[in-house]
Amino acid sequence: MAESLVIVESPAKAKTIGKYLGKKFVVKASMGHVRDLPKSQMGVDPKDNFAPKYITIRGKGNVLKDLKDAAKKVKNIYLAADPDREGEAIAWHLANSLNIDPNSKCRVVFNEITKDAIKEAFKHPRPIDMDLVDAQQARRILDRLVGYNISPILWKKVKKGLSAGRVQSVAVKMIIDRENEIKQFVPEEYWSITANLIKDKVGFEAKYYGEKGKKKDLPNEESVKEVLAKIKNKPFVIQSVQKKERKRNPSLPFITSSLQQEAARKLNFRAAKTMMIAQQLYEGVDLGKQGTVGLITYMRTDSTRISDTAKKEAKDYIVGKFGESFATKGQAQAKSNSKAQDAHEGIRPTSAVLTPDELKTYLSRDQLRLYRLIWERFIASQMAPAILDTMTVDFDVNGATFRSTGSKVKFPGFMKVYIEGNDDGKKEEDKILPNMDEGETVKAKEIDPKQHFTQPPPRYTEARLVRTLEELGIGRPSTYAPTLETIQKRGYVALDEKRFVPTELGEIVIELMVEFFPEILDVTFTVDMESNLDHIEEGNENWVRVLDQFYQDFEKRVTYAAEEMKEVELEDEVSDEVCEKCGKPLVYKLGRFGKFLACSGFPDCRNTKPIMKEIGVECPKCKKGQIVERKSKKRRLFYGCNQYPECDFVSWDKPITRTCPKCSQMLVEKKSKKDTKIQCVACDYEENKA
């Protein structure tokens, strides 16, 4: 018979932990929080030191009853929720519901779900950390005060169903500010001159650098013509050759934000999807004869610290696989930034020897892709730096200086396993230059002048927005994914080609927030509040005092906004199309995935239809319709005939106007990570896209 009850959040976690603890323990899941503030009311009394009114969450009554029944049959109860503020709060709520003394040694925490980590954690149970609980309570109550005071005003003055929050409002404002930057951006002209050179049958490029070794810009066509006239028919004489050896260090192990960014770049994962799959890998996956095994350490962390045991295991694997020269020589793994709390390790595999290839048959496609990313990043972080040979050559062409740079990998080091992605998706490649000596002359095949214009700052992708929020100190690892989901769900922003664009509704709400609640949108205020929450967690600040300091001025602003904010009428843009069901005009609406058409007769008529973008290609099947862009249920772009359902032509690849020169069938653009090719759907014809 079991002597102890262990309560975790999820059944998957319960299954994994139960396997390690044995028959003397019964492990059950609380399915997350069992108590929370009520949805129907504020649930907080500012006049009574912000006392919260907690109730059992609807639908959790049976779960709580089952836990109470199990608690009566055992001597000991251990609360093993996740090792963060939220997990500590779950443990505290469970203690209250099950009449457990929070000062007793009832709390067990672990950073990874492995046999050794679990066994060790149960040797050192501790009381519930009320500083962590107070920090979570303060955040929860603060967000409730903001949301439940501002939201009703927005419902009354703008539209029902709106919400406001500290982090989400700042994120929306950042997206709007970026859009305004783009609109106000004035492009500036500049030019470049590229010389295509050849030496020893090796072709390479040299770009105009300046005059007599000094940097000089080419602002207009006149300046380019001057240079071209000066260098016409003149030899490219090698003026200087610089060869250097450069070290490149590996990226540190993932933290929550960097994992979300890299998964977006390399796997095309949304932040919420990344965290969902990471949770599955953390809680445990069935590995056949090995049973259920937790594959990664805790995924909500802002620290890159790695345990000595994990470092040693990684080194043993690296030496065995690649050789001693590829192992790190002991570089220190530091925190990623000064704001990191360093409560947990960085995100890493629980065992370096559990390679992605060994787990192929046990993981889903997405689980395997994310695990591979985490495993490769960790292994690479423990490897030696890469060594690159670089070469910079300056050419003198009648006083004009042209410069050519090249590099090649001398020793790959960590690059043997992993190279960090970048936001523009470009891959680094070796630029190998031929051997050159000062005084030699090189032949120019072609001189290519080009006009350019400066580009506006890019719109935020999910990855770029997460990175910016992190850099500014807004929010914490656990808040990024839900924040991005909320601002789309509320209709404040939409995704256009995977980049955030603000909606009219978002702009109206933020404009009102700026006028009536400027401190909520002030980055400094938000960052300072996060610091205050950290101080509460560390036991250096009182949570009631922090809330009181905020609420004194905020309460006055709420009263003022309720009286002075004017009502806003939102008018739908009318399209040229009419509803095929009732004949009324269709209007443009904006959902979380962008614009769509809806009947103006809503709610009497609920007809909706997607906005179809024609690509200028006639349907090759029916010869009557036009090919349009469409999206699948999983939001994947494909192409189909606008005469559907009469014509069922579809293609994942984008058709083009030309037909195949060999067989006259349809040509499509076939995209890969490296390039885009033009291919025939019927024969082997293929060409590179110009």
N, C-alpha and C positions, 0 to 999 in steps of 0.2 A: 504493500500500500504506500502511496506517495506521502512523503513527509512535508514537502514544500510546494507552494504554488508560485509560479513565475508568470508575470503578466507583461506581455509585449504589445506592440501596436497591431501587427498584421499576422494572419495565419501562416504566411510563407516564412516569416521570421520565427514564429513559434515552432514550426516544423524543423527548421534548421537547428535551433537551440535545443529543442527536445532531444534530438539525436545525440548531442554531446553530453547532456546532463544525466541521462539514464533514468531508471525506473523510480528512483526516490523523488523525482520532480515531475509535476504536471505543469505543462506550459500552455497558457491560454492567451488569446488575443483580445484586446479592448476595442479593436477596429478604430484606432485613433483616439480623439478626445471623447470623454463620456459626459463632460459638463462644459457649458459655455454660457455666454451672455444671451439672453432671449432675443429672437429676431424681431418680435412684435413691439419692443420698446427699447429705450436707451439702456436700461439695466445697470446704470451707474448713478450714484448720488453724489454730485459734487459738494453738497453741503455737509455730507457726512464722510469727509476725507476720501471721497471718490470710492466709497464702498461699492463693490460689484455685487450684482444679484445673479448668482449662477444657478442654472437649472439643468436638469438632465436633458441631453439633446434628444429631440424627437427620433424615435426608432432605436434608441440605445437602452430602453428599459429592459428588454429581454437579455441583452448582453450583460448589463449590470447585475441582473438577477442571477445569471449563470455564474458570474464571478463571485458573487456573495455566497452562493451555495457551495462553490468549490473552496472558498476561504474557510468555511466552517469545518472542513474535513482535514485541515492541515495544521501543523505547528508553526510553520514559518511562511511568510509571504514576501516575495521579492518583486520589486517594480523595476523592470528592465526596458523602459522606453528609450528612445534615441538619446545620444549624449549631447544634447544642446538645450537651449532655453525652452523650446517647445516640448521636448521630451521630459524635461524636469517638471514643467507645468502639468503635463499629462499624469506623471507620477503623483504629483501633489493632489490633483483632483481625484485620482483613484484612492489615495490614502484617505481623503475626506469621505468618499463614498463608502469605503470598506472599514471605516473606523480604525485605521492604522495610525499609530503615533508617528508623525513625520520626523521626530527626533530619534526614532529607533533606527537601527541599521537595516533599513528595508530597501535601499536604493542600490542598484547594480548598473554599472556603465561599462561599455567596451567600444573600441573604435573599429573593430573588425569582428566578423562572426566566424571565427575559427575555433577549433577545439582548445588550443592552448590559451587563446584570449578569453574564451568563455570560462574555462576552469580557473584561470587566474583572477578574473573579475569577481567570481563568487567566493573567492578567499578574502576579498576586501570590500564587503558591503559597507555603505555609509548612510548617514541621515540624508534626507532630502535637502538640497542646497536652496535655502529660501532666497538668497540673493539672485540666483538664476530665475526662480519663480517670480520674484518681484519685478525683474527686468521684463519678463514675458507679460506679466499682468500690466505693467506700465505701458508697453507697446499696444497691447490689446485694448486697454481703456482709452489711451490717447487716440487710436484710430477710430474707436467707437464715438468719442466726443466730437471728432472732426466730421466723420461720416454722418452721424445721426443728427447733427446740428445743421450742417450745410446742405445735405441731400434734400430734405423737405423744402428748403427755400428754392433749390433748383427745380424740383418737381413743380412747384407752384408758379415760378416765374418763367421757366423754359419748357420743360417736358418731363413727364413721369418716367420713372425708372433710371434717372441719372444718379451718379454718385460722385463723391469727392474724397480724396485721400491724400496723405502727405506725399508718399513716394509716387503714386500714380499721377497726381496732378503735376508734379515737377517733371516727370517723364514726358507727359503730353506737351507741356510748355517747351521743353527742349526740342521736340519734334516740330512744333510750330515755329520756334525761333530759327531752326535750321531752314525750314521752308521759306521764311521771310528773307533769310540770307541769300537763298538761291534766287528768289524773285528780284532782289535788289542788286544782284551781282552784275557788274559791268565787265564783260570780257576785254582783256587787253591783248593786243597783237604782239606776237614775237616770232622770230624765224630761226631756223637751224640750217646748217650746211653740213651734209654728210659726204665724205669722200669714200668711195669703194676702192680699196687698194688691193694689190696682189704682190706677194713675195714668195718665192720658192713654191709656186703653185698653190699657195694658201691664200684664200680671200678673207679680208677682214675690213672693218670700218674704222674711220677716224672722223671725229666731229670737230667743227670749228670751235676753238676755245677762246681766242682773243688775238691780241697783237703783241709780238715780241715777248711772249710768255705771260703777259698780264691778261686777266679775265676781261672780256668785253661782250656785252649783249648785242643782239641783232634785233632792234625794235621794229624795223619796217623794211619794205622791199628795197628802198634806196640804199640802206646800209648793206644789204645783201649784194646788190649790184656792184657796189664799191669793192667788196671783197672778191667777188667773182672776176671782176676786171683785173684786179691785182694779181690773182693766182693763175689766170688763164695761161695754159701751156707752160707753167712753171713746175720745176721738180719738187717732189716731197722729200726733203732732206731730213734724215733722222738727227734731231738735235740732242735728245737725252733719252736714256733707257734706265728706268728704275725697277729693280726686282726686289720684292720683299716676301717674307714669309709671315702669314697672318694666322692667328689662332681664332677659332670660332667655338664658343662654349655652348653646351647643350641647354635647352630650355629646362626650367625647373619643373618638378612634378605638377600635375594639375591641381588647381583649387577650383571651387565651384564655378566662378565666373569664367576662368580660362577654359574649363571643360565645355561650358556652354558655347563659348566663342568658337573653339576649334571644331566642335561637333557641327556647328552651323556651317563653317567653312568647308570642312572635308566630307561631312556626311549629309549635309543639307537637312539637319535636324532642327526643329523648333526647340526653344529652351525648355518648354514643358515636356516635350517628348524625351529630351536628353535626361531630365531629372527622373522621369517615370522609369526609364530603362535602367538608369544607374541605381535606383531604389531596388529594382528586381535583382540586379547583380549583387548588391550589398546584402539583401535579405537571404539570398541563397537560391541556387539552381540545382536541380536533380542531375547528378553526374553518374547515373547508373549504379555500378557496384560501390562507388564511393559514397553514395547517398547524396543528400542535399548539402551543398557547400556554398558558403558566402565567398564571392569571388573578388570583391573589392572592399577597401576600407570605406569609412563613412564619407558620403559625397557632399555634405554641407560643411565646408571648411574654408577658411581664408588663410591657411598656413601651408607652407611647402616643406615643413619639417618632416624628416623620415627617420624611423627608428633605426638603431644600430643593427638590430637583427635583420631587418629588411634590406639594409645596405649590404650586409655580408652575403645574404642569400643571392642578391642581384649580382654582386661581384663574382661569386662562385659560378653563376650561370654564364656571365659574360666571358670569364676566362676560359671556361670549358667550351663555349661555342665559338668565340672569335680569337682567343689568345690573350696573354697577359697585357700586351701593349694597348688593348682596347679598353681595359678597366681604368676607372678614374684613379687618379693619384691622391685622392683625398680632399678635393675642393669642398668647402663648406656649403651646405644647403641652407640658404637663408630664407627668412620670411619674404614674401613677395612685395609687401609694402609696410609702411610704419603703422598703418591702421589695423593690421592683422592681429586678431586676438590670440592666435596660436594655441587654441584649445585642443585641436586635433592634429593628426598628421595630414600631409597632403594626400590626395586621392591616388591610390596605388593598388595593384593586384595584391591579394592576400598571400599569394605564393608566386614567386618569379618563375618557378618551373612549370606552372600551369599555363603553358603557351596557348595562344589563340588557336593554333592548328590542332592541338590536342583536344580542344573543346568544341570543334566544329560540329560534331554530331549531336551535341547536347544543347546548344544555344540556338535561338531563332536568328534569322539573318541580321536583324537590327541589334540584338543583344551581342552577337559576335562582332559586329562592326564597332560598337562602342567599346566593348572589352578590348578589342585589338588596339584601339586608339589609346586607351588608358595604359595598357600593358606596354606598348611601344614607347610611349612618352616616359614612363617610369624607368624602363630599362635604359633608354637613351640618356636620361638624366644622371645615371650612374656610370656613364661611359666617358672615355677620354675625349678632350676637344678635338675637333677636326683641324687639320693644318692645310692651308691653301697657299699655293704659290701665286703671287699677284705680279702683274707686269704693267707698267705705265710708260707709254712711249709718246714723246712730243715731237712733232714734225714742224720744221720751218719751211714755209712756202712763200718766199719773197716777203718775209716780215710777218706774215700771218701764221698763227700757231694752231695746229690741229692736234688733237689728242686721241689716243687709242688706249683702251684699258682691257686687260684680259686676266683671267684667273683659271686655275685648274686645281683640282683636289689632289694634294700630295699624300695625305693620310686621311681616310674618311672618318675615323673615330666614330662618334655617336651617329653620324649621318648614314652609317651602315644600316641603322635601324629606323630612324625617324628624323623628319625635318618639319619644323613648325610651318603651318600655313599662313597665308596673309589675306587681307580683305579683298584685294583685287584679283585673287585667284591665279596670279602669275607664278610659274615655276622657275626656279633658278637653274640655269644651265651653264656648263663650262664655256668660257669664251677664250679659246686657245689662239694665241698669237704666234707667228713664226719667230725664229731667232733673229734678232736684229742688233746691229751695232751702230754706235754714233758715227755720223758722217756718211752712212750708206744712203743711197737714193732708192725710193720705192715708186713703183709705177701706179698711177691712178687710172682705173678703168672708167669711172664715172663720178661726176660731181652732182650731188642731188640737193638743191635748195628746197626747203618746205616752209610753208606758212602755218603757224599754230595760233591758237587762242587759249588764254588761261581759262580753266574750268571752275565752275562754282563748287563749293564744298558738297560732298555727296550726301544724299539722304541717309538716314540711319537704317542700317539693317538691324536685326535682333542682336547679332554679335557686337556690332559697333555701339549700339545703345547700352548694352550690358557693360561693355568695357568703359564707356564714358561715365555711367552711373558709379561704377566701382572706383574709377580714378577720382571722382569728385567726393567719394565717401558717402553717397546717398544709398540708403538701403543696406541690406546684408545678404549673404549668400542665399538664404532661404526665401528672400522676397522677390528676386529678379523674375523668375518664371511666372509666378502668379500676377505680378504687376503687368507684364506684357500681355497676358491673357485678358486681364480686366480692362485695360484701355481699348482693346479691340472689341471685347464683348459689349462695352457701353457705347460703341460707335463713335468714339472720340478720334480714332485713327483707323486707317485701313492699310493693307499691304498692297503695294503696286510693284510687281516684279521683285518681290521679296524685300522691298524697302518701304518704310513707314511714310505715309502722307497723312496730314491732318484733315479731318472732315470739317464741314461748316459748323456742325454741332460742337466739335472739339474746340474750334476757335472761339465760338460764342461763350462756351462754359469757361474757358481759360481767361477770356477778356473780363468776364464778370468776377472771376476769382482774383485776378490781378487788382481790380478796383476795390473789392470789398474784403479780401483776405490775402493781402500781399505777403504776409509772413509765411503762409503755407507754401507759397511758390518760391520763397527765397531760399536759394541753395545753402547759404550760410546757416540759416535757421535749421534746415533739415539736417545738415551735417552736425551741427551742435547738438541737436536732439538725439541723433544716433550716438554721439559721444556720451551724452547724459545716460542713455540706456546702458552703455558699456560700463559707466561708473557705478550704476546701480548693481549690475552683475558682479562687479568687483567688490561690492560692499562699501564703496566710498561715497555713495549718494543715497538719499532717502527718496523712494519712488513717489510718495504723496507730495513732497515738496516740489519735485520736478513737474508734476502734473499741475499743481496749484499755480506755479509761476507761469505756466503756459495759459491756464484757463482764465486767469484774471482779465487779461486783455482780450482774449478770444471771445469770451462771453459778451463783452461790449460790442464787438464786431458783428456777432450773430444778430444781436438786437437791432443794430443799425442796418444791416443788410436786409433783414426781414421787412423793415419799414421803407427803405429807400430804393431797393433794387426794382427796376422796372421790368414789366413782363415783356418777353421776347416772342414774336411770332415766327415760327419756322415754316416757310413755304416750300413745297416740293417743286422741282423743276419739271415742267411738262415736256414729254417727248413728242415726236411726230407720229408715234404708233398708237393704235387703239386696241383695247382689250377684245380678244376674239370671243370671250364669253359673254360680255355684257355691253360692249360697244363704247364704253367710256374711255377717255384718254389714259394712256399709261404714263406714270411719272417715275422719275429717277429716285431710287432709294439707296441708302448706303448701309450695307451690312458689314460684318467683321471681315469678310473676304473681298470687299470692294463694292462697286455699284451694281445694281440690278434694276430691272423694271418691275413695277407693281401697279395694280389697278387703282385709279383714283377713287373708285367706288368702295374701297375698304371702309368698314368691315363687312359690308353686304357682299362684296365680291373679293375673294382672297387670291385671285390669279396673280402669279408672278412668272417672270421669264428672265433668263440671263441676257445680258447685252452681248451681242455677237459682233466680233470685229472681223470684217472681211480682209483677206490678204491679197486680193486681186488675182486669184486663180480660179478658173472655171472648173467645176466638178468633172473629173475625168470619167466618172461612171454614168451619170445621167445627162451630162452635157447641158443641163438647164440651170442648175443652181450654182452658187458661189461657195468656195471653201471659206469657212470661218473658224476662228479660234474658239475652242470650248474647254471646259474643265470637267474632269471626272469627279466622282464623289470624294476622292482623296485629294482633290485640288490639283491634280496633275494635268498639265496642258496637253491637249490633243487637237486634231483638226478633223472637221466633218463638213458634210454638205448642209447648207442652210435650208434644204428642202426636206430634211428629216421630219417625220418618219417615212415619207414617200421614197426617199433615197437614203440608204444606210451606209454610204461611204464614210470610212474613218481612217485616220492615219496618226500614229504617234509622232512621225517625222513631218516636218513642214514641207508641203509641196511647193514647187516653184513654177514659173510661167513657161519655161522651156521644156521641151520633150527630149528624150534620149536620142542622140544622133545615130545610134546603132540600131535600135529597135522601135523608136518612136513612142515608147511608153513613158510613164510619169517619172520625173526626176524629183528627188527630195533632198533636203538638207539633213545630213546625218551628223549629229553632234557627239563629240567625245570630250573627255577632260583635256585632251591635248589640242584638238583642232575641230574644224567643221569641214566635212567633205560633201560634194554633190554626188549622189548615187542613183542609179536606176533601180526601180522596184522589180524589174523583170529580168534584167541581164547583169553581167559583171562590169558594166561601164561605171567608171569612177573618175572624179577630178577634184582637185583642191579648190576650195572656195576662194575667190579672189579677195 
